[in-house]
Amino acid sequence: MTEEQRLAVIANAYRESKGLPTNSSVLELVADLQAEQLVVEHGLKDVERDDITDETQFLLTDVAEDIDEEDEQFGISDEMKGIYYDS
């Protein structure tokens, strides 16, 4: 959550504690955060047999430790290269 969003939540809580009207955008933010938390806790879909098979193939091996996705190169546009490498 950004600092602006956190401040909006605090301001809304203060307004509610004083009996003042609440901000609809803050209520929308709270609903979005609750939906995000639900997805984080429960996922978007049930686990499929293929997912389990993919993961269990590495269960008793060190092969998974040799795979490091962070070291893999990925293609980016020339515009993004300028932003990414100039920072």
Phi and psi in degrees as a GROMACS rama.xvg file:
@    title "Ramachandran Plot"
@    xaxis  label "Phi"
@    yaxis  label "Psi"
@TYPE xy
-75.1875  164.839  THR-2
-61.7573  -39.3268  GLU-3
-62.2279  -41.2977  GLU-4
-66.9395  -40.2794  GLN-5
-63.927  -41.9232  ARG-6
-64.4602  -37.0551  LEU-7
-64.6128  -40.1019  ALA-8
-63.9718  -43.4825  VAL-9
-63.9463  -44.547  ILE-10
-62.3058  -39.6729  ALA-11
-66.2436  -41.7842  ASN-12
-61.8818  -39.6131  ALA-13
-63.3989  -45.6249  TYR-14
-60.7661  -41.1735  ARG-15
-64.8508  -38.6848  GLU-16
-66.2853  -25.6871  SER-17
-95.1728  1.12317  LYS-18
78.444  16.0612  GLY-19
-85.1614  160.085  LEU-20
-63.2056  147.92  PRO-21
-94.3743  157.321  THR-22
-84.0576  126.318  ASN-23
-65.2641  -32.1781  SER-24
-68.1656  -32.0051  SER-25
-69.5209  -41.2477  VAL-26
-61.9446  -37.7495  LEU-27
-65.6462  -40.8746  GLU-28
-61.1109  -45.0144  LEU-29
-61.4309  -42.2275  VAL-30
-62.5976  -41.0199  ALA-31
-63.8411  -41.5825  ASP-32
-66.1297  -38.3366  LEU-33
-66.7897  -39.1665  GLN-34
-65.1287  -40.7112  ALA-35
-62.5211  -42.6909  GLU-36
-63.0176  -39.4929  GLN-37
-61.9992  -43.8945  LEU-38
-65.8904  -40.0478  VAL-39
-62.8384  -42.1496  VAL-40
-75.3633  -35.7094  GLU-41
-117.088  -11.3276  HIS-42
76.5716  177.203  GLY-43
-95.68  -24.4816  LEU-44
-151.089  167.024  LYS-45
-70.8491  151.398  ASP-46
-68.7896  135.811  VAL-47
-100.731  159.649  GLU-48
-56.9965  -38.3095  ARG-49
-62.3211  -37.7401  ASP-50
-62.7174  -43.3129  ASP-51
-65.6615  -42.8097  ILE-52
-61.8783  -42.8574  THR-53
-59.915  -41.5193  ASP-54
-78.2534  -36.1513  GLU-55
-72.7669  -18.4731  THR-56
-63.731  -22.8839  GLN-57
-102.442  4.87538  PHE-58
-57.4223  -48.4638  LEU-59
-109.065  24.5422  LEU-60
-124.561  167.721  THR-61
-98.1983  5.19081  ASP-62
-61.2334  -40.5287  VAL-63
-61.7642  -31.0345  ALA-64
-70.4069  -23.9403  GLU-65
-80.5883  -16.3109  ASP-66
-89.249  118.881  ILE-67
-127.001  96.2887  ASP-68
-61.0965  -25.3901  GLU-69
-69.1301  -22.9826  GLU-70
-87.1012  -11.9057  ASP-71
-72.0026  140.104  GLU-72
-81.5258  147.013  GLN-73
-133.836  149.86  PHE-74
-78.4184  133.086  GLY-75
-132.671  155.305  ILE-76
-70.5641  162.625  SER-77
-61.1092  -35.4609  ASP-78
-63.4587  -43.6673  GLU-79
-71.4497  -31.9305  MET-80
-59.4705  -41.4827  LYS-81
-62.103  -40.7811  GLY-82
-72.5426  -43.6515  ILE-83
-68.4219  -45.7313  TYR-84
-87.0858  -18.0868  TYR-85
-84.8588  -13.1411  ASP-86
